[in-house]
Amino acid sequence: MPPARSRLGLLLLGALLTLALYLLLPAAQHEQPLAGTRPDKGKRGRWAANATARMGMAVGDPPVFYREVSAGPQASGTTSPGRPDVLFLHGRAFTSKTWEALGTLALLAGEGYRAVAIDLPGYGDSPPVEMVATAQGRVAFLDHVLQELGMRRPVLISPSMSGRFALPFLLARGDQLAGFVPIAPVGTKDYAAEQYQRVQTPTLILYGDRDTSLGPQALQSLRHLPRHHVAVVPDAGHACYLDKPEDFHRALLGFLSQLK
Protein backbone atom coordinates (compact mmCIF):
# COMPACT_ATOMS: atom_id res chain seq x y z
CA MET A 1 0.00 0.00 0.00
CA PRO A 2 1.39 3.45 -0.89
CA PRO A 3 2.66 5.43 2.14
CA ALA A 4 0.04 8.18 1.66
CA ARG A 5 -2.83 5.72 1.81
CA SER A 6 -1.28 3.98 4.83
CA ARG A 7 -1.08 7.27 6.75
CA LEU A 8 -4.68 8.14 5.77
CA GLY A 9 -5.86 4.75 6.97
CA LEU A 10 -4.16 5.20 10.33
CA LEU A 11 -5.67 8.67 10.75
CA LEU A 12 -9.17 7.34 10.02
CA LEU A 13 -8.67 4.46 12.45
CA GLY A 14 -7.51 6.88 15.14
CA ALA A 15 -10.52 9.13 14.58
CA LEU A 16 -12.89 6.15 14.88
CA LEU A 17 -11.26 5.01 18.12
CA THR A 18 -11.50 8.55 19.57
CA LEU A 19 -15.20 8.75 18.67
CA ALA A 20 -15.86 5.34 20.22
CA LEU A 21 -14.15 6.35 23.48
CA TYR A 22 -16.07 9.63 23.56
CA LEU A 23 -19.39 7.81 23.23
CA LEU A 24 -18.56 5.08 25.73
CA LEU A 25 -16.96 7.23 28.48
CA PRO A 26 -20.17 8.87 29.85
CA ALA A 27 -21.82 5.45 30.09
CA ALA A 28 -18.85 4.05 31.98
CA GLN A 29 -18.86 7.02 34.36
CA HIS A 30 -22.58 6.55 34.96
CA GLU A 31 -22.19 2.85 35.71
CA GLN A 32 -19.15 3.33 37.96
CA PRO A 33 -19.53 6.59 39.94
CA LEU A 34 -16.40 8.53 40.80
CA ALA A 35 -15.03 8.14 44.30
CA GLY A 36 -16.64 10.66 46.61
CA THR A 37 -20.14 10.54 45.16
CA ARG A 38 -23.06 9.30 47.18
CA PRO A 39 -24.52 5.96 46.10
CA ASP A 40 -27.90 6.11 44.33
CA LYS A 41 -30.94 6.15 46.56
CA GLY A 42 -31.76 2.65 47.71
CA LYS A 43 -28.15 1.42 47.42
CA ARG A 44 -25.73 1.09 50.29
CA GLY A 45 -22.13 2.18 50.12
CA ARG A 46 -19.28 3.96 51.91
CA TRP A 47 -18.88 7.68 51.45
CA ALA A 48 -15.40 8.84 50.51
CA ALA A 49 -13.47 11.42 52.49
CA ASN A 50 -13.37 15.05 51.36
CA ALA A 51 -16.34 14.42 49.10
CA THR A 52 -18.73 16.76 47.42
CA ALA A 53 -21.71 15.12 45.78
CA ARG A 54 -25.11 15.93 44.35
CA MET A 55 -28.27 15.05 46.22
CA GLY A 56 -31.55 15.39 44.33
CA MET A 57 -34.62 16.59 46.20
CA ALA A 58 -37.02 14.51 44.12
CA VAL A 59 -37.55 13.50 40.53
CA GLY A 60 -37.03 16.58 38.37
CA ASP A 61 -35.84 18.80 41.22
CA PRO A 62 -32.42 20.47 41.08
CA PRO A 63 -29.64 18.98 43.24
CA VAL A 64 -28.37 20.08 46.60
CA PHE A 65 -24.64 19.95 47.24
CA TYR A 66 -23.14 18.72 50.45
CA ARG A 67 -19.65 17.86 51.59
CA GLU A 68 -18.50 15.33 54.15
CA VAL A 69 -14.96 15.06 55.45
CA SER A 70 -13.37 12.16 57.29
CA ALA A 71 -9.97 12.45 58.94
CA GLY A 72 -7.57 10.65 61.22
CA PRO A 73 -8.85 7.39 62.72
CA GLN A 74 -12.26 8.01 61.18
CA ALA A 75 -10.99 8.13 57.60
CA SER A 76 -12.50 4.73 56.97
CA GLY A 77 -15.95 6.30 57.17
CA THR A 78 -16.82 4.96 60.65
CA THR A 79 -17.88 7.04 63.63
CA SER A 80 -17.62 6.50 67.36
CA PRO A 81 -20.64 4.79 68.94
CA GLY A 82 -23.06 7.08 70.75
CA ARG A 83 -21.90 10.26 69.03
CA PRO A 84 -24.56 12.11 67.03
CA ASP A 85 -24.20 13.19 63.44
CA VAL A 86 -23.69 16.93 62.94
CA LEU A 87 -25.27 18.91 60.09
CA PHE A 88 -23.89 22.36 59.27
CA LEU A 89 -25.94 25.05 57.55
CA HIS A 90 -24.40 28.41 56.57
CA GLY A 91 -24.96 32.17 56.52
CA ARG A 92 -25.84 34.37 53.55
CA ALA A 93 -22.25 35.20 52.63
CA PHE A 94 -20.98 31.63 53.03
CA THR A 95 -21.38 28.07 51.73
CA SER A 96 -20.60 24.53 52.82
CA LYS A 97 -16.99 25.20 51.83
CA THR A 98 -16.65 27.53 54.83
CA TRP A 99 -16.79 24.62 57.28
CA GLU A 100 -14.32 22.65 55.21
CA ALA A 101 -11.88 25.58 54.91
CA LEU A 102 -12.02 26.23 58.67
CA GLY A 103 -11.15 22.61 59.35
CA THR A 104 -14.39 22.16 61.30
CA LEU A 105 -15.54 19.08 59.38
CA ALA A 106 -12.16 17.38 59.62
CA LEU A 107 -11.85 18.27 63.32
CA LEU A 108 -15.21 16.70 64.16
CA ALA A 109 -14.52 13.67 62.01
CA GLY A 110 -11.24 13.18 63.84
CA GLU A 111 -13.17 13.24 67.12
CA GLY A 112 -15.47 10.48 65.89
CA TYR A 113 -18.41 12.53 64.63
CA ARG A 114 -19.95 12.28 61.21
CA ALA A 115 -20.02 15.92 60.11
CA VAL A 116 -21.76 17.12 56.95
CA ALA A 117 -22.23 20.63 55.55
CA ILE A 118 -24.73 21.44 52.82
CA ASP A 119 -25.25 24.32 50.41
CA LEU A 120 -28.73 25.73 50.96
CA PRO A 121 -30.87 26.31 47.85
CA GLY A 122 -29.64 29.30 45.86
CA TYR A 123 -26.22 29.31 47.53
CA GLY A 124 -22.89 27.76 46.60
CA ASP A 125 -23.41 24.94 44.15
CA SER A 126 -27.12 24.48 44.87
CA PRO A 127 -29.64 26.10 42.52
CA PRO A 128 -32.82 27.75 43.87
CA VAL A 129 -35.75 25.54 44.88
CA GLU A 130 -39.27 26.98 44.91
CA MET A 131 -40.40 24.88 47.87
CA VAL A 132 -38.26 26.86 50.35
CA ALA A 133 -40.28 30.04 49.78
CA THR A 134 -42.39 29.12 52.84
CA ALA A 135 -41.53 28.00 56.36
CA GLN A 136 -43.37 24.73 55.75
CA GLY A 137 -41.34 24.19 52.61
CA ARG A 138 -38.08 24.82 54.47
CA VAL A 139 -39.08 22.26 57.11
CA ALA A 140 -39.84 19.76 54.34
CA PHE A 141 -36.50 20.58 52.73
CA LEU A 142 -34.51 19.77 55.88
CA ASP A 143 -36.66 16.68 56.43
CA HIS A 144 -35.62 15.47 53.00
CA VAL A 145 -31.96 16.33 53.54
CA LEU A 146 -31.83 14.32 56.78
CA GLN A 147 -33.56 11.40 55.11
CA GLU A 148 -31.22 11.40 52.12
CA LEU A 149 -28.14 11.71 54.33
CA GLY A 150 -29.38 8.95 56.61
CA MET A 151 -29.13 11.19 59.67
CA ARG A 152 -31.14 10.21 62.74
CA ARG A 153 -31.38 12.84 65.47
CA PRO A 154 -28.38 14.94 64.40
CA VAL A 155 -27.11 18.14 65.94
CA LEU A 156 -28.09 21.09 63.75
CA ILE A 157 -25.65 24.02 63.44
CA SER A 158 -27.37 27.19 62.23
CA PRO A 159 -25.59 30.52 61.72
CA SER A 160 -27.27 33.74 60.67
CA MET A 161 -29.46 33.45 57.54
CA SER A 162 -29.92 29.70 57.98
CA GLY A 163 -32.17 30.46 60.95
CA ARG A 164 -34.95 30.75 58.37
CA PHE A 165 -34.53 27.01 57.87
CA ALA A 166 -33.45 25.83 61.30
CA LEU A 167 -35.92 27.65 63.54
CA PRO A 168 -39.16 26.40 61.94
CA PHE A 169 -37.62 22.93 61.83
CA LEU A 170 -36.68 23.15 65.52
CA LEU A 171 -40.19 24.18 66.51
CA ALA A 172 -41.88 21.55 64.33
CA ARG A 173 -39.38 18.68 64.57
CA GLY A 174 -37.33 19.39 67.67
CA ASP A 175 -37.71 15.80 68.83
CA GLN A 176 -35.78 14.73 65.71
CA LEU A 177 -32.66 16.63 66.83
CA ALA A 178 -30.09 15.55 69.41
CA GLY A 179 -28.99 19.16 69.76
CA PHE A 180 -29.22 22.63 68.29
CA VAL A 181 -26.47 25.26 67.95
CA PRO A 182 -27.82 28.65 66.78
CA ILE A 183 -25.10 31.18 65.97
CA ALA A 184 -26.82 34.58 65.95
CA PRO A 185 -29.58 33.29 63.64
CA VAL A 186 -32.12 35.52 61.92
CA GLY A 187 -35.86 35.10 62.39
CA THR A 188 -35.94 34.48 66.13
CA LYS A 189 -38.50 37.26 66.70
CA ASP A 190 -40.97 35.50 64.40
CA TYR A 191 -41.94 33.10 67.17
CA ALA A 192 -43.49 33.55 70.61
CA ALA A 193 -41.90 32.63 73.93
CA GLU A 194 -44.54 29.92 74.38
CA GLN A 195 -43.41 28.21 71.16
CA TYR A 196 -39.79 28.10 72.31
CA GLN A 197 -40.78 26.85 75.76
CA ARG A 198 -42.30 23.71 74.25
CA VAL A 199 -38.97 22.65 72.71
CA GLN A 200 -36.91 20.17 74.74
CA THR A 201 -33.88 20.02 72.41
CA PRO A 202 -30.55 20.71 74.16
CA THR A 203 -29.29 24.02 72.76
CA LEU A 204 -26.02 25.92 72.77
CA ILE A 205 -26.61 29.61 71.99
CA LEU A 206 -23.38 30.94 70.46
CA TYR A 207 -22.40 34.44 69.36
CA GLY A 208 -19.46 36.81 69.33
CA ASP A 209 -19.22 39.58 71.91
CA ARG A 210 -18.67 42.16 69.14
CA ASP A 211 -21.92 41.16 67.45
CA THR A 212 -24.04 43.84 69.10
CA SER A 213 -27.04 43.36 66.80
CA LEU A 214 -28.15 39.84 65.89
CA GLY A 215 -26.32 38.11 68.74
CA PRO A 216 -28.13 39.77 71.67
CA GLN A 217 -31.36 39.97 69.68
CA ALA A 218 -31.38 36.22 69.06
CA LEU A 219 -30.53 35.58 72.72
CA GLN A 220 -33.62 37.48 73.87
CA SER A 221 -35.84 34.95 72.10
CA LEU A 222 -33.77 31.78 72.32
CA ARG A 223 -33.32 32.11 76.09
CA HIS A 224 -36.91 30.81 76.36
CA LEU A 225 -35.69 27.38 75.23
CA PRO A 226 -35.80 25.32 78.45
CA ARG A 227 -32.57 23.36 77.88
CA HIS A 228 -30.19 26.05 76.69
CA HIS A 229 -26.67 27.17 77.51
CA VAL A 230 -24.97 30.35 76.31
CA ALA A 231 -21.41 30.69 75.05
CA VAL A 232 -20.08 34.12 74.09
CA VAL A 233 -16.95 34.06 71.94
CA PRO A 234 -14.59 36.88 73.03
CA ASP A 235 -13.25 39.42 70.51
CA ALA A 236 -15.44 37.96 67.75
CA GLY A 237 -18.05 39.50 65.50
CA HIS A 238 -21.16 38.14 63.80
CA ALA A 239 -19.28 35.26 62.12
CA CYS A 240 -17.57 34.31 65.38
CA TYR A 241 -16.42 30.99 63.94
CA LEU A 242 -14.29 32.90 61.42
CA ASP A 243 -12.87 35.40 63.90
CA LYS A 244 -12.04 32.89 66.62
CA PRO A 245 -12.23 29.37 65.16
CA GLU A 246 -10.34 27.76 68.05
CA ASP A 247 -12.70 29.22 70.65
CA PHE A 248 -15.69 28.27 68.50
CA HIS A 249 -14.46 24.70 68.07
CA ARG A 250 -13.77 24.38 71.79
CA ALA A 251 -17.30 25.50 72.68
CA LEU A 252 -18.87 23.26 70.04
CA LEU A 253 -16.91 20.15 71.05
CA GLY A 254 -17.70 20.80 74.70
CA PHE A 255 -21.41 20.92 73.91
CA LEU A 256 -21.29 17.81 71.71
CA SER A 257 -19.45 15.82 74.37
CA GLN A 258 -22.33 16.37 76.80
CA LEU A 259 -24.95 14.95 74.45
CA LYS A 260 -26.06 11.33 74.57
MIFIMAR-755530 format. One line per field, with one value per residue (C-alpha): residue in one letter; z, x, y. Coordinates in steps of 0.2 Angstrom, whole numbers, padded with zeros to 4 digits, m for minus. Layout:
N
resn	[a, ...]
z	[Z, ...]
x	[X, ...]
y	[Y, ...]
***
This chain:
260
resn	[m, p, p, a, r, s, r, l, g, l, l, l, l, g, a, l, l, t, l, a, l, y, l, l, l, p, a, a, q, h, e, q, p, l, a, g, t, r, p, d, k, g, k, r, g, r, w, a, a, n, a, t, a, r, m, g, m, a, v, g, d, p, p, v, f, y, r, e, v, s, a, g, p, q, a, s, g, t, t, s, p, g, r, p, d, v, l, f, l, h, g, r, a, f, t, s, k, t, w, e, a, l, g, t, l, a, l, l, a, g, e, g, y, r, a, v, a, i, d, l, p, g, y, g, d, s, p, p, v, e, m, v, a, t, a, q, g, r, v, a, f, l, d, h, v, l, q, e, l, g, m, r, r, p, v, l, i, s, p, s, m, s, g, r, f, a, l, p, f, l, l, a, r, g, d, q, l, a, g, f, v, p, i, a, p, v, g, t, k, d, y, a, a, e, q, y, q, r, v, q, t, p, t, l, i, l, y, g, d, r, d, t, s, l, g, p, q, a, l, q, s, l, r, h, l, p, r, h, h, v, a, v, v, p, d, a, g, h, a, c, y, l, d, k, p, e, d, f, h, r, a, l, l, g, f, l, s, q, l, k]
z	[0000, m0004, 0011, 0008, 0009, 0024, 0034, 0029, 0035, 0052, 0054, 0050, 0062, 0076, 0073, 0074, 0091, 0098, 0093, 0101, 0117, 0118, 0116, 0129, 0142, 0149, 0150, 0160, 0172, 0175, 0179, 0190, 0200, 0204, 0221, 0233, 0226, 0236, 0231, 0222, 0233, 0239, 0237, 0251, 0251, 0260, 0257, 0253, 0262, 0257, 0246, 0237, 0229, 0222, 0231, 0222, 0231, 0221, 0203, 0192, 0206, 0205, 0216, 0233, 0236, 0252, 0258, 0271, 0277, 0286, 0295, 0306, 0314, 0306, 0288, 0285, 0286, 0303, 0318, 0337, 0345, 0354, 0345, 0335, 0317, 0315, 0300, 0296, 0288, 0283, 0283, 0268, 0263, 0265, 0259, 0264, 0259, 0274, 0286, 0276, 0275, 0293, 0297, 0306, 0297, 0298, 0317, 0321, 0310, 0319, 0336, 0329, 0323, 0306, 0301, 0285, 0278, 0264, 0252, 0255, 0239, 0229, 0238, 0233, 0221, 0224, 0213, 0219, 0224, 0225, 0239, 0252, 0249, 0264, 0282, 0279, 0263, 0272, 0286, 0272, 0264, 0279, 0282, 0265, 0268, 0284, 0276, 0261, 0272, 0283, 0298, 0314, 0327, 0322, 0330, 0319, 0317, 0311, 0309, 0303, 0288, 0290, 0305, 0292, 0289, 0307, 0318, 0310, 0309, 0328, 0333, 0322, 0323, 0338, 0344, 0329, 0334, 0347, 0349, 0341, 0340, 0334, 0330, 0330, 0318, 0310, 0312, 0331, 0333, 0322, 0336, 0353, 0370, 0372, 0356, 0362, 0379, 0371, 0364, 0374, 0362, 0371, 0364, 0364, 0360, 0352, 0347, 0347, 0360, 0346, 0337, 0346, 0334, 0329, 0344, 0358, 0348, 0345, 0364, 0369, 0360, 0362, 0380, 0382, 0376, 0392, 0389, 0383, 0388, 0382, 0375, 0370, 0360, 0365, 0353, 0339, 0328, 0319, 0311, 0327, 0320, 0307, 0320, 0333, 0326, 0340, 0353, 0342, 0340, 0359, 0363, 0350, 0355, 0373, 0370, 0359, 0372, 0384, 0372, 0373]
x	[0000, 0007, 0013, 0000, m0014, m0006, m0005, m0023, m0029, m0021, m0028, m0046, m0043, m0038, m0053, m0064, m0056, m0058, m0076, m0079, m0071, m0080, m0097, m0093, m0085, m0101, m0109, m0094, m0094, m0113, m0111, m0096, m0098, m0082, m0075, m0083, m0101, m0115, m0123, m0139, m0155, m0159, m0141, m0129, m0111, m0096, m0094, m0077, m0067, m0067, m0082, m0094, m0109, m0126, m0141, m0158, m0173, m0185, m0188, m0185, m0179, m0162, m0148, m0142, m0123, m0116, m0098, m0092, m0075, m0067, m0050, m0038, m0044, m0061, m0055, m0062, m0080, m0084, m0089, m0088, m0103, m0115, m0110, m0123, m0121, m0118, m0126, m0119, m0130, m0122, m0125, m0129, m0111, m0105, m0107, m0103, m0085, m0083, m0084, m0072, m0059, m0060, m0056, m0072, m0078, m0061, m0059, m0076, m0073, m0056, m0066, m0077, m0092, m0100, m0100, m0109, m0111, m0124, m0126, m0144, m0154, m0148, m0131, m0114, m0117, m0136, m0148, m0164, m0179, m0196, m0202, m0191, m0201, m0212, m0208, m0217, m0207, m0190, m0195, m0199, m0183, m0173, m0183, m0178, m0160, m0159, m0168, m0156, m0141, m0147, m0146, m0156, m0157, m0142, m0136, m0140, m0128, m0137, m0128, m0136, m0147, m0150, m0161, m0175, m0173, m0167, m0180, m0196, m0188, m0183, m0201, m0209, m0197, m0187, m0189, m0179, m0163, m0150, m0145, m0146, m0132, m0139, m0125, m0134, m0148, m0161, m0179, m0180, m0193, m0205, m0210, m0217, m0209, m0223, m0217, m0199, m0204, m0212, m0195, m0185, m0169, m0153, m0146, m0130, m0133, m0117, m0112, m0097, m0096, m0093, m0110, m0120, m0135, m0141, m0132, m0141, m0157, m0157, m0153, m0168, m0179, m0169, m0167, m0185, m0178, m0179, m0163, m0151, m0133, m0125, m0107, m0100, m0085, m0073, m0066, m0077, m0090, m0106, m0096, m0088, m0082, m0071, m0064, m0060, m0061, m0052, m0064, m0078, m0072, m0069, m0087, m0094, m0085, m0088, m0107, m0106, m0097, m0112, m0125, m0130]
y	[0000, 0017, 0027, 0041, 0029, 0020, 0036, 0041, 0024, 0026, 0043, 0037, 0022, 0034, 0046, 0031, 0025, 0043, 0044, 0027, 0032, 0048, 0039, 0025, 0036, 0044, 0027, 0020, 0035, 0033, 0014, 0017, 0033, 0043, 0041, 0053, 0053, 0047, 0030, 0031, 0031, 0013, 0007, 0005, 0011, 0020, 0038, 0044, 0057, 0075, 0072, 0084, 0076, 0080, 0075, 0077, 0083, 0073, 0068, 0083, 0094, 0102, 0095, 0100, 0100, 0094, 0089, 0077, 0075, 0061, 0062, 0053, 0037, 0040, 0041, 0024, 0031, 0025, 0035, 0032, 0024, 0035, 0051, 0061, 0066, 0085, 0095, 0112, 0125, 0142, 0161, 0172, 0176, 0158, 0140, 0123, 0126, 0138, 0123, 0113, 0128, 0131, 0113, 0111, 0095, 0087, 0091, 0084, 0068, 0066, 0066, 0052, 0063, 0061, 0080, 0086, 0103, 0107, 0122, 0129, 0132, 0146, 0147, 0139, 0125, 0122, 0131, 0139, 0128, 0135, 0124, 0134, 0150, 0146, 0140, 0124, 0121, 0124, 0111, 0099, 0103, 0099, 0083, 0077, 0082, 0072, 0057, 0057, 0059, 0045, 0056, 0051, 0064, 0075, 0091, 0105, 0120, 0136, 0153, 0169, 0167, 0149, 0152, 0154, 0135, 0129, 0138, 0132, 0115, 0116, 0121, 0108, 0093, 0097, 0079, 0074, 0083, 0078, 0096, 0113, 0126, 0143, 0156, 0173, 0166, 0178, 0176, 0172, 0186, 0178, 0165, 0168, 0163, 0150, 0141, 0141, 0134, 0119, 0113, 0101, 0100, 0104, 0120, 0130, 0148, 0155, 0172, 0184, 0198, 0211, 0206, 0219, 0217, 0199, 0191, 0199, 0200, 0181, 0178, 0187, 0175, 0159, 0161, 0154, 0137, 0127, 0117, 0130, 0136, 0152, 0153, 0171, 0170, 0184, 0197, 0190, 0197, 0191, 0176, 0172, 0155, 0164, 0177, 0164, 0147, 0139, 0146, 0141, 0124, 0122, 0128, 0116, 0101, 0104, 0105, 0089, 0079, 0082, 0075, 0057]
***
